Amino acid sequence: MSQHPAAGTAVRLRDASIGYGDVPIVSRVDLTVRYGEALAVLGSNGSGKTTLARGLLGLAPVLGGEVELLGAPVGRLRERGRVGYVPQRHTVSGAVPATVREVVAVGRLARLGLFRRLGAADRAAVGEAVAAVGLADRMEEPVASLSGGQQRRVLVARALAAQPELLIMDEPTAGVDAASQDALAAVLARVSATGTTLLVVTHETGPLSGVLTRAVVVDHGRIRYDGPLAGADAAAGPGRHDHCGPPAEPAGTGYRLDQPTVTTGSRGSR
């Protein structure tokens, strides 16, 4: 992963409104995330936290204000591989069977483009990403044979394979067991230590409390709190982490195994 000066800005929102159609879900938000920070985005269901993340990824339109990622307006970043994304999806599933290696190799498309073969450096990046999530011994196994928690780690490896400078994750610990949550926390600690900026959307930070150091609490489309992670629960107030709030945000499309695959050479050479 790339290293960056502490003074650099990875994410900047100025008076930003993000929503769907002409309806803002996030309204007039200001937020700055510096390179190397590990930020939790907290809030109840429907609070706007997922819409905020989707706005950064260009998956929800910016209706007003400014949103910048890695120094470029959202949607205009030329090197897409600089931003990794793990969607809010508990498992990897699909009609097309694929091995762990094949799924993770798809993450290199952001660096290569659709029609280029993986070279030696790309194959090394895929191997490093799989090893980083603790699945090196499962490289050639079908993803469908893995547990839900292991499949979540495959999705993390897919994002890491592009060697991103910014990694955005939506509810990465939801629906997986405690052992898988601990394994993911260890992965993210290593990723953060390399200087990669983390932005993690979650409804509870317990499993990642040793990794995430700063939090913002989104409430009814506004940032209610921005400060150390330790103060987030008190700032949210009683009842703020329940299922109240505005209408539910549209779900993301997530990752599908029928997306483009990558040619890595003959199976015998793997």
N, C-alpha and C positions, 0 to 999 in steps of 0.2 A: 504494500500500500504506500501511497505517497505521503511524504511529510510536508507540513505547511507551517509558516510562521504563525505564532500565537495571535498576531494582530490581524490576520486575514479573516474575511467574512465568508462563510459557506452559504448561509441563508439570510436573506433580508426581505422583510415585508414592511411596506410603508403604507399605512392607511388602506390596507388591502381588504377587499370584499370578494368572497369566493362562493359560488353556488351553482345552481342548475337552472337552465332557462334564464329567466330574469329574476329569480328568487335567491337572495343571498342567504347562505347558511352561516357563513363566517362574515362578520361585519366590521370593517374599519380597524383591522388588527395591525399592530406594530410589533415586529419581532426580529431580533438579530441573533444568529447562531454563529459563533466563531469556529474556525477550523479546529478540529480535535476535541470539541465538546461532545458530551454524551447526554442528550436531552430526552426527557420523558415528556410526552404530550398526553395529559390526563383529562378525564372528563366522563360524565355519564353517557349512556347511549343517547344519541341524538343531540349531543352537545355541540357538535361541529368538529370534533378532533380528527375524524377520518377525512372529512371534507377538506380540512386544512392540509393534510398530507397529500390528498389527491390533487389539490391546487398546485402544490409544489412540483408534482409529477406531470402536470399538464393534462390530468384526467378529469379535472373539474375546471370550468372556465373562471378566469379572474374577471370579475364584474366591475372592479374599480381599484384604484391605487396601483401600487407596484409590487411585483414579486420577482426576486432575483435568486438564482441558484449558481453558486460558484462563479459569480461575477457577471452572469448573463441573464437577461430577462427570461422568465420561464417560457419554455418551448423553443428557445433559440440557442440552447447549448449545443454546440456543434459535435462534441465528443460525448455521445450518449452513455458510453461506458463509465464515465466519471461519476454517475449516480446509479447506485444499486437499489433494488426494491424487492422486499419480501411481502407479498400481499396477505390480506386477512383470509387465510384459507388453511384449514387444519391439516389437510393431506394433499398429496399429489395423486391424481387419478386421471384416467382417460382411456379411450378405446385403443390407442396405439401403445403396445408394450415397449418399454425402454429401460435400459440399465441406469444405474446411478451415474456412470460416466457420461452417458448420452444426455441425460437431463442437465447435468452440470455444464456440459460443453455448450449447451444453448446459451449460457451466460456470456460466452465469448463473442456471440453475434453482435453485441453492442459495440465491440471493439473492431470486429472484422467486416461486418456487413453480411448480407444473406448468402452471397455466392462465392465466398472464399473458403478454402479448406484450412483446417487447423494446421499450423506449423508446430515445430518443436517447442517454441516458447509458449504457445497456446496450450499444448498438451501438458506442459509443466504447470501452467497456471491452474488448469483443471485438477491435476493431481494434488497441488498444494491446497486448493479450496476444499477438496474432499477430505484431505488429511486434517485440515483445520477444524472440521466439524466432527472428527473422530470416526469417520466411516471408510477409511482407506482399505479396510479388509472386506468391504462390501461393494467395491467399485464395479464389479461385473455382474452384480445381482440385479434382478428386476426390482424397480422401485416399488411395485405393487406388493412385493414380499416383505417389505419393511413395516415396522410399527408406525403409528401416526406420528409419534415424536421424532422418529428417525426420518420420516418423510419431510417433516418441518425442517430438519437440519439439512436435508438435500436442497430445499428451496433456499436456505441461507447460503449454501455452497454455490448454488447457481448464481446468486447475486455477487458473491465474493470472487467468482471466476473472472469477472470483468475488471477486478482490482479497482473498485470504486474509491473515490475520495469521500463521498457521502453515501451512507447506507441508511435508507428509510425502511422501517419495518412496522407493519400494522398488526397488533395483537400477536406477537410471535410466541407467547407462552400459553395462549388460550387453547384449551382442549387437549393438552398433553400432560403426561404424568410428571411427578416431582423429579424423577431421575433425568428425564429429558429436559426439564426446565433448568436443572443444575448444569447439564451438559451445554445447553445453549448459553447460559450465563458465562461459562468458562470460555466458550468460543468468542463471545462478544468482548470479554475482557481482553483477550489477545488481540482482537481486531482493533479495539480502541487504543491499545498500547502502541500500535504502529502509527497512530496519528489520524486514522480514519474518523470522520465525524459521524456520530450516531444520532438518529432521530427516531425514537421508538414511541409509537402510539399504543397506549395500553390503558386498561381500566384499573389495573393494580400493579404495583412495582415490586412487590415482595421478592420474586425470584431474581430480579435484576437490580436489586438495591445496592449490590456491591459494584455495579458497573455504571449505572446512571447517577450523575452528580447534580444535575439541574432539572427543574421541572417547570412546565407551564400548565396551568389548569384552565381548560376551555369550558365556559359555561354560557349556554344560550348564544353561541357564536362570538363571544368576546373572551379575551384573556383576562381571567379573574386574578391569577397569581403568576408571578414569574420570579423564581428564586431557587434556593437550595432545595434539593429533593426532600430533605428532612422536614421542611416546613409546609409541604404541599397539602398533606391531609388536613392540617389545622386550617389552612387558608381556604380549602374547599368548603368547609363547614359541614354541619350534619345533614345527611341525606343527599349530598351532592354526587355520590357515586352509585346512585340507584338508577332506575330506568325511566326517570322523568325527562322532560325537556321537549324540544320541538320535534316535528315528525322525523322518523328515522331517515338517515342519510342513505342514498342509493348505494347498493353494494358494488364493490369493484368486480371487474371481470376475472381477476385472478390469473393464475398460470394454468395452461392446459397442455397436456402431452401431445395434442395434435397440432401444436405450433411448429414452426420450421425446425427441422433437425439439422445436425451438423455432421458432415462427413469427416471422419477421423482416420480413415484408412480401413484396411481389412480387419475383421474381428480377430484374425489370428495374430495380428501385430500388436494387439492391446495388452 
